[in-house]
Amino acid sequence: MEKKLSIEGMSCQHCVGRVKKYLDTVGSNVKVDLEGKKAVFEADTTLNMETVIKDISAFGFTAREISS
């Protein structure tokens, strides 16, 4: 199932890499867009998005799920 996140606070490719590396551990086909401030990835329907958002927030970013 496709998941979409809005991610505020990313300012460079290092930030993108950090978010992508994390999302690679919970999903697949991860795409993180610095300019669009978003991430799109495939994940199992059982993935707890609240946990994903909390984990990304621990990096210093503000994330929220975008409904399709």
VOKOLDO-399672 format. One line per 10 residues: number of its first residue (from 1); their letters; for each residue x, y, z of N, C-alpha, C. Coordinates in steps of 0.05 Angstrom, whole numbers. Atoms other than C-alpha are relative to their C-alpha. Last residue first. Layout:
% VOKOLDO-399672
NUM = A = X:Y:Z:X:Y:Z:X:Y:Z; ...
% end
This chain:
% VOKOLDO-399672
68 = SSIERATFGF = -2:3:30:-84:195:-20:-23:13:-14; 19:20:10:-82:220:52:0:1:-31; 17:-12:20:-18:255:72:-19:-21:-10; 10:17:22:13:231:136:-18:16:-18; 29:6:-2:50:282:178:-8:-17:-24; 13:17:20:123:295:191:-29:-4:6; 28:2:-6:161:350:227:-14:-16:-23; 18:-8:21:236:340:225:-29:-2:10; 2:-29:1:287:339:281:-18:11:-22; -22:-11:16:311:268:272:-1:30:-1
58 = ASIDKIVTEM = -24:3:-17:265:246:330:25:10:-15; -1:-24:-17:207:273:288:25:0:18; -11:-21:17:223:218:237:2:26:16; -28:5:5:214:166:292:13:21:-18; -15:-5:-24:149:196:316:30:-4:-5; 0:-29:-3:121:198:245:16:8:25; -17:-11:22:140:126:233:3:30:4; -27:7:-7:109:105:300:20:12:-20; -6:-17:-23:44:141:284:29:-4:9; -10:-25:10:46:107:216:6:20:23
48 = NLTTDAEFVA = 11:-20:-17:39:38:247:12:27:-8; -20:-20:-9:54:-9:189:-14:22:17; -2:1:-30:0:-64:187:20:20:11; 23:-14:-13:-20:-45:116:2:0:30; 21:19:-8:49:-65:92:-22:15:14; -2:13:-26:90:-9:62:-24:-19:4; 19:23:-2:105:24:-5:4:-13:27; -12:27:-2:138:92:-3:-22:-21:1; 19:20:10:127:166:-17:14:-27:1; -11:27:5:164:222:19:-23:-18:-8
38 = KKGELDVKVN = 17:23:-4:150:296:20:15:-26:-5; 3:5:-29:181:365:25:-19:-24:5; 28:4:-5:169:379:-49:-6:-5:29; 14:-24:8:239:409:-56:-30:-2:6; -8:-23:-16:272:354:-16:-16:24:-7; -3:-24:16:234:296:-47:6:24:17; 1:-24:-17:242:228:-14:7:24:-17; -8:-24:15:226:166:-55:-4:23:19; 1:-26:-14:223:98:-21:10:22:-19; 4:-20:21:207:37:-65:-2:28:12
28 = SGVTDLYKKV = -15:4:24:203:-5:-1:-7:21:-21; 15:2:25:180:2:70:18:-6:-23; 28:6:-6:200:1:144:-17:-4:-25; 2:22:-20:276:-3:140:-29:-8:6; -8:26:12:280:36:75:-3:-23:19; 23:10:13:242:92:111:6:-27:-15; 19:9:-20:301:102:158:-24:-13:-14; -12:23:-13:352:106:102:-19:-12:21; 2:23:18:306:152:63:11:-25:13; 28:8:1:298:200:122:-3:-25:-18
18 = RGVCHQCSMG = 6:11:-26:374:203:133:-29:-10:1; -12:26:-3:388:210:59:-7:-12:27; 15:19:17:339:267:51:11:-28:4; 26:4:-13:371:304:110:-17:-21:-16; -6:17:-23:440:293:79:-26:-6:15; 1:28:9:411:319:13:8:-19:23; -22:8:17:397:386:46:-3:-30:-7; -13:-23:13:346:428:84:22:-8:-20; -23:10:15:294:379:111:12:23:-16; -25:-3:-15:252:415:163:24:-12:-15
8 = EISLKKEM = -11:-27:-2:182:396:141:26:-1:15; -23:-2:-20:163:326:119:11:28:-2; -10:-27:3:95:312:86:22:2:21; -5:-17:-23:86:237:84:8:28:-9; -11:-26:7:55:190:34:3:16:26; 2:-19:-22:41:116:40:14:25:-8; -16:-25:1:27:69:-18:-5:18:24; 17:-23:0:0:0:0:18:25:0
% end
